[in-house]
């Protein structure tokens, strides 16, 4: 039994919807702003921000005024609605949702505490109702008409990739016929402050896999794919979900192991599950955050797995910023589009290879390629490493 990808939905700093994101990728157009324009913060750092306030996002999502939904939920609703419309699922199927987030409703919680800290009797309690991670999942399901099984994943930056894995298992075990899987995360001052305290934010546009890389740019957005049992297909799918793996090297609270053990095991195990050898991989959408640790660690893992025959690879975080739990969903959409259109996305802002690696990512749009197999990497804090394998057939 195979699981097909039949629908895509996305919102990121590069645009709302698949079309706008695809045009940004093809034209090497970054959605990263030089500083936050919507987020209220004193940190003037580059971010992959969606330049719409919550009321405007609600209008895009088709939600009336007065609904107190978190920004994370709004982003997720927009992306899931697009994915479901794209999949055009027939009636009668058992449809579920596996959604991920790390920020949850933090944007509304910050509004509550701004008042509460000045006066413990003030602050709107309705602003904390959406705080829990599962609140956004329930809101997405309600506004998108998903009444089947639903659950929430929160494993830092590997969250959406793990949601996709769980979605496939739900289908394979006969619990559901279709699963909408992915993730959503919104920018918040709390998140920006937290990453700044780790000293891994760049004060310029991020430069994944570049010798001069100095950190990541945080982003926000949502990315979801519709997984469907092959026997129930009534349309040509984008691709098939062939394999996946999650490994945890437990090296450090935040950093990846120096030799990329978790990354290597995740990629190699995912390919083994898919029955695909490393030399059959055409493109790797790397995690590629632009931090000194991640890119060196992931690069070493690539060299261990592929040897001197490393396939085309690139990081797309120069377009969107690092959207945390949503990153794996956004990049799953980008991976499916790479297969559908036979294109490899440029690793923008690259100029000089990392001295220890001497690896050069794809820096210009590669068109007309036979992209039959893509590996998408998502590596989270604590060494929680996930890799997904998508294939044309």
C-alpha positions in Angstrom: 0.0 0.0 0.0 1.3 3.5 -0.9 0.4 6.9 0.5 -0.1 9.7 -2.0 0.2 13.4 -1.6 -2.9 14.9 -3.3 -3.2 18.4 -1.9 -0.9 21.3 -0.8 -1.5 24.3 1.3 1.0 27.0 2.4 1.4 30.5 3.8 4.8 31.9 4.5 6.8 35.1 4.3 7.2 34.3 0.6 3.5 34.6 0.0 0.0 33.3 0.7 -0.8 30.1 -1.3 1.1 27.7 -3.4 1.3 30.0 -6.5 2.9 32.9 -4.6 5.4 30.7 -2.9 6.3 28.9 -6.2 6.9 32.2 -7.9 9.2 33.3 -5.1 11.2 30.1 -5.3 11.5 30.4 -9.1 12.6 34.0 -8.9 15.0 33.7 -5.9 12.8 36.3 -4.1 13.2 36.3 -0.3 10.3 37.1 1.9 12.5 38.1 4.9 12.1 41.6 6.1 14.9 43.6 7.6 13.0 44.0 10.9 9.5 43.2 12.3 6.7 45.3 11.0 3.7 43.5 12.5 5.3 41.9 15.6 5.5 44.3 18.6 9.1 44.0 19.8 12.2 46.1 20.6 14.4 43.6 18.7 15.1 45.0 15.3 16.3 41.8 13.6 15.5 40.3 10.2 12.4 38.0 10.3 10.3 36.0 7.8 7.1 37.9 8.7 3.8 37.7 6.9 2.8 41.4 6.5 -0.8 41.1 7.5 -2.3 41.8 10.9 -4.5 39.1 12.5 -7.7 40.8 11.3 -6.5 40.7 7.7 -5.5 37.1 8.1 -9.0 36.3 9.4 -10.4 37.9 6.3 -8.2 35.8 4.1 -9.3 32.7 6.0 -13.0 33.7 5.5 -13.6 34.1 9.3 -15.8 36.9 10.5 -14.8 39.6 12.9 -14.8 39.1 16.6 -13.4 35.5 16.6 -10.5 35.5 19.1 -8.2 33.1 17.3 -4.4 33.0 17.7 -2.2 34.0 14.8 -1.0 30.4 14.6 -4.5 29.1 14.2 -5.3 31.7 11.5 -2.2 30.7 9.5 -3.1 27.0 9.8 -6.7 27.6 8.7 -5.5 29.4 5.6 -3.1 26.6 4.6 -5.4 23.7 5.4 -8.3 25.2 3.5 -6.0 25.5 0.5 -4.7 22.0 0.8 -8.3 20.5 1.1 -9.5 22.5 -1.9 -6.5 21.3 -3.9 -7.0 17.7 -2.9 -10.8 17.8 -3.9 -11.5 14.8 -1.8 -14.6 12.8 -2.6 -17.4 12.5 -0.1 -17.5 9.6 2.4 -13.8 9.4 3.2 -12.5 9.4 6.8 -10.4 12.5 7.1 -8.3 13.5 10.0 -5.8 16.2 11.0 -2.3 15.9 12.5 -1.1 19.5 13.2 2.0 20.7 14.9 3.1 23.9 16.6 5.7 25.1 19.1 4.5 28.7 19.7 0.8 27.9 20.0 -1.2 30.9 21.0 1.7 32.9 22.4 0.8 36.0 20.5 -2.5 36.4 22.4 -0.9 35.4 25.7 1.5 38.2 25.4 -1.4 40.6 25.1 -2.9 39.2 28.3 0.3 39.5 30.3 1.0 43.1 29.1 -2.1 44.1 31.1 -1.9 41.5 33.9 1.7 42.5 34.9 0.6 46.0 35.6 -2.6 45.1 37.3 -3.3 41.5 38.5 -7.0 42.1 38.2 -6.8 43.0 34.5 -6.1 41.2 31.3 -8.6 39.4 29.1 -8.8 35.7 30.0 -10.0 35.0 26.5 -6.5 35.8 25.3 -5.1 32.8 27.1 -7.7 30.2 25.9 -5.7 29.7 22.7 -2.3 29.3 24.5 -2.1 25.5 24.5 -0.7 23.9 21.4 -3.8 21.7 20.8 -6.1 24.8 20.7 -4.8 25.7 17.3 -5.4 22.1 16.0 -9.0 22.2 17.3 -9.6 25.6 15.7 -8.2 24.5 12.4 -10.3 21.3 12.4 -13.5 23.3 13.3 -13.1 26.0 10.6 -12.0 23.5 7.9 -14.7 21.0 8.6 -12.4 18.1 9.7 -14.4 16.0 12.1 -12.3 12.8 12.2 -9.3 11.9 14.4 -7.1 14.8 15.2 -4.0 15.2 17.3 -1.2 17.7 18.0 2.6 17.3 17.7 5.2 19.6 19.3 8.8 18.4 18.9 10.5 21.8 18.1 11.7 22.2 14.5 11.0 18.6 13.5 7.3 18.9 14.5 5.6 19.1 11.1 7.8 16.3 9.7 6.8 14.1 12.6 3.1 15.0 12.0 3.4 13.8 8.5 4.9 10.5 9.7 2.0 10.0 12.2 -0.5 10.8 9.4 1.0 8.0 7.2 0.7 5.6 10.1 -2.9 6.5 10.7 -3.7 5.6 7.1 -1.6 2.4 7.0 -3.3 1.1 10.2 -6.7 1.7 8.7 -7.8 4.4 11.1 -8.2 7.1 8.4 -8.4 7.3 4.6 -6.9 10.8 4.4 -4.9 12.9 6.7 -4.1 16.6 6.5 -0.6 16.8 8.1 1.8 19.7 8.7 2.3 22.6 11.0 1.8 26.2 11.8 3.7 28.7 13.9 3.5 32.5 14.4 6.2 34.9 15.4 6.0 36.2 19.0 8.2 38.4 21.1 8.8 35.5 23.5 10.2 33.3 20.7 12.4 36.1 19.3 13.8 36.9 22.8 14.4 33.2 23.5 16.4 32.6 20.3 18.3 35.8 20.8 19.3 34.6 24.3 20.8 31.5 22.6 22.9 33.9 20.4 21.9 32.1 17.2 20.0 35.0 15.4 21.8 36.8 12.5 21.4 40.5 12.3 21.6 40.2 8.5 19.8 37.9 6.1 20.6 34.3 6.9 23.1 32.5 4.6 22.7 28.7 5.0 25.7 26.6 4.2 27.9 29.7 3.7 31.3 30.2 5.4 30.1 33.6 6.7 26.8 32.3 8.2 26.1 33.9 11.5 22.8 32.5 12.6 19.1 32.1 11.6 16.3 34.4 10.8 13.0 33.4 12.6 9.9 33.1 10.4 6.3 32.3 10.6 3.8 30.4 8.5 2.0 27.1 7.9 2.5 24.2 5.5 0.2 21.2 5.1 -0.1 18.3 2.7 -3.0 15.9 2.2 -2.0 12.3 2.5 -4.4 9.8 0.8 -4.6 6.1 0.6 -3.6 5.2 -3.0 -6.5 2.8 -3.6 -8.9 5.8 -3.1 -7.2 8.2 -5.6 -9.3 9.9 -8.2 -6.7 12.4 -9.3 -3.0 12.3 -10.3 -1.0 12.9 -7.1 1.9 15.3 -6.7 4.1 12.4 -5.4 4.1 9.6 -2.9 5.4 9.5 0.6 7.9 6.7 0.4 9.8 6.7 3.7 10.6 8.6 6.9 12.5 8.2 10.1 13.0 10.1 13.4 16.2 9.6 15.4 17.4 11.4 18.4 21.1 11.7 19.1 20.4 13.3 22.6 23.7 15.2 22.3 22.7 18.6 23.7 19.6 20.6 24.8 19.7 22.7 21.6 22.8 21.8 19.5 23.2 19.0 17.0 26.0 16.5 17.5 29.3 17.6 15.8 29.4 14.6 13.5 25.7 14.9 12.6 24.8 11.5 14.0 21.1 12.1 14.3 20.9 13.7 10.9 22.8 10.8 9.3 20.7 8.1 11.0 17.4 9.9 10.1 18.3 10.2 6.4 19.8 6.7 6.1 16.9 5.1 8.0 14.3 7.0 5.9 15.9 5.8 2.7 16.0 2.3 4.0 12.3 2.3 4.8 11.6 3.7 1.3 13.7 1.0 -0.3 15.7 3.7 -2.0 19.5 3.8 -2.2 21.4 7.1 -1.6 22.4 7.3 -5.3 18.7 7.4 -6.3 18.2 10.7 -4.5 17.9 13.7 -6.8 17.5 16.5 -4.3 17.8 17.2 -0.6 15.8 20.0 0.9 18.2 20.5 3.8 17.3 21.8 7.2 19.9 24.5 6.6 19.2 27.1 9.3 22.3 29.2 8.7 23.7 28.6 12.2 27.3 27.5 12.6 26.4 24.3 14.4 23.5 23.1 12.2 25.1 23.6 8.8 28.4 22.0 9.7 26.6 19.0 11.4 24.2 18.5 8.6 26.9 18.9 6.0 29.0 16.2 7.7 25.9 13.9 7.7 25.4 14.5 3.9 29.1 13.5 3.2 28.8 10.4 5.4 25.6 9.3 3.6 26.3 10.2 0.0 30.1 10.2 -0.1 31.5 12.1 -3.1 28.2 11.8 -5.0 26.1 14.3 -3.0 22.9 15.1 -4.9 21.6 18.6 -5.5 20.8 20.2 -2.2 19.6 23.6 -1.0 18.0 25.3 2.0 14.9 27.3 1.4 15.0 29.1 4.8 16.5 32.1 3.0 13.0 32.7 1.5 10.9 32.1 4.6 13.1 32.3 7.6 13.0 29.4 10.1 9.3 28.9 10.8 10.0 26.4 13.7 7.3 23.8 13.9 5.9 24.8 10.5 9.2 24.5 8.8 8.9 20.8 7.9 5.4 21.4 6.5 6.4 24.3 4.4 9.4 22.4 3.1 7.3 19.3 2.4 5.2 21.4 0.1 8.4 22.7 -1.5 9.6 19.1 -2.0 6.4 18.0 -3.6 6.5 21.0 -6.0 10.1 20.2 -6.9 9.0 16.7 -8.0 5.9 18.0 -9.9 7.7 20.7 -11.8 11.1 19.1 -12.1 12.9 22.0 -10.5 15.5 22.5 -7.7 15.2 25.7 -5.7 18.2 28.0 -5.3 20.0 28.4 -2.0 20.0 32.2 -1.9 22.5 34.4 -0.2 25.3 31.8 -0.7 28.8 33.0 -1.7 31.5 30.8 -0.1 31.4 27.2 1.0 32.1 26.2 4.6 35.8 25.6 4.8 35.4 22.3 6.7 33.0 20.9 4.2 33.6 22.5 0.8 30.0 21.7 -0.2 28.3 24.0 -2.7 24.5 24.0 -2.7 22.4 24.7 -5.8 22.5 28.5 -6.1 20.4 29.0 -9.3 17.0 27.7 -10.4 17.5 24.3 -11.9 14.7 23.6 -14.5 13.8 20.6 -16.6 15.4 18.2 -14.1 14.1 14.7 -13.5 13.4 15.1 -9.8 12.1 11.7 -9.0 13.2 11.5 -5.3 13.5 14.2 -2.7 14.7 14.0 0.9 13.3 16.7 3.2 15.2 17.3 6.5 13.8 18.8 9.7 16.1 18.8 12.8 14.9 20.0 16.2 16.3 21.0 19.5 17.5 18.1 21.7 18.7 16.2 18.6 15.2 15.3 17.4 16.0 14.7 13.8 13.5 13.7 11.1 13.8 13.0 7.4 11.1 12.4 4.9 11.4 10.8 1.5 9.0 11.8 -1.4 9.1 10.1 -4.8 7.4 10.5 -8.1 6.2 6.9 -8.1 
